[in-house]
Amino acid sequence: MRELLVPLTDSRRAHTIEVSRKVEHAAHQVPESLRDEVTTAAYLHDVGYGYPVSGFHQLDGAERLRTCGYSPIVCYLVAFHSASTVEA
């Protein structure tokens, strides 16, 4: 998982790590069966910035994660984070 963040800028990587820490802290509010996927998605939510295809980082990230074998839930959470439906 960590290798997917290598192409990100230092500031984007720092932001991603900070978001994942906050989600880990709040993960107890999510059903236990989803906690691992939610924290994984938080850690990888901006991965699309490092693998641009469409220029829409949410979809680029979700597609990259799909091709890497991540669960549909993780891919969905990445695709629809950060008001992506409004931005689209």
N, C-alpha and C positions, 0 to 999 in steps of 0.2 A: 504494500500500500504506500509506504513512504516514498518509493521510487517514482510514483506518479506525481509527486509534488516537486520533484527536482526542476522541471522547466519553469516553475513559477518564479516571479521576482521575489526578492527577500521580503519586501513589505507585504506582498500577497500571501506568501507562505506564513509569515508571522500572524497575519489576520486569520488565516485558516486555522492555525493552531490555537489561537485565542478563542475562536468560535467553538472549536471542538472541546476545549476545556470547560467553557460555559455550559455546553450541552451535557457533558459528562456530569457536571454538578447538578443539573436539573433533570437528569435522566430518570430519576425515581418517579417522576410525574407521568412517565410514559408506561404503557403496559409492558410488563417484564419481557414478554415474547418479542417485543419490537426494539428493546433498548440497544442491542448490538447494532442493528441496522440503522437506527437513528444516529448513534454516535459515529458509525462509519460514514454515513452521509454527511454529517457535520464536518468530519475531518477531510472529506473529499469534495465538499460542495463547490469549490471554485477551481477544480482541476481542469475545467474546460478552457480556462485562460492559458494553460500551457499546451493545449492541443486544439488550436483554433481550426475550424473547418467552415462553419457557417457565419462565424462572427458573433454568435449568440451563445455565450459561455455556458449557460445552463444546459442547453441541448447538446452542445459539443462535449461537455463533461459527462452527461448521462450516456451518450452514445459510446464514448471512450470506455466508461465503466461497464457498459453492457458487453462490449467486445472483450473485456478482461474477465468476464464471468461473474460480475457482481449481481446480486439479486435484483429482481424487478422493483422491489420496494426501495432499495438504495438508489437505483437509477431514477425512479419516480421522484423521490425527495430531492435529488440533485436537479432534475429537470424543472421542478416547480418551486424552487426556493427563490427568495428575494423578489417577490411579486412578478415573476417571469411572465405570467399571463397578461399582466398590464403592460410590461415592457415590450412584449411581442406585438 
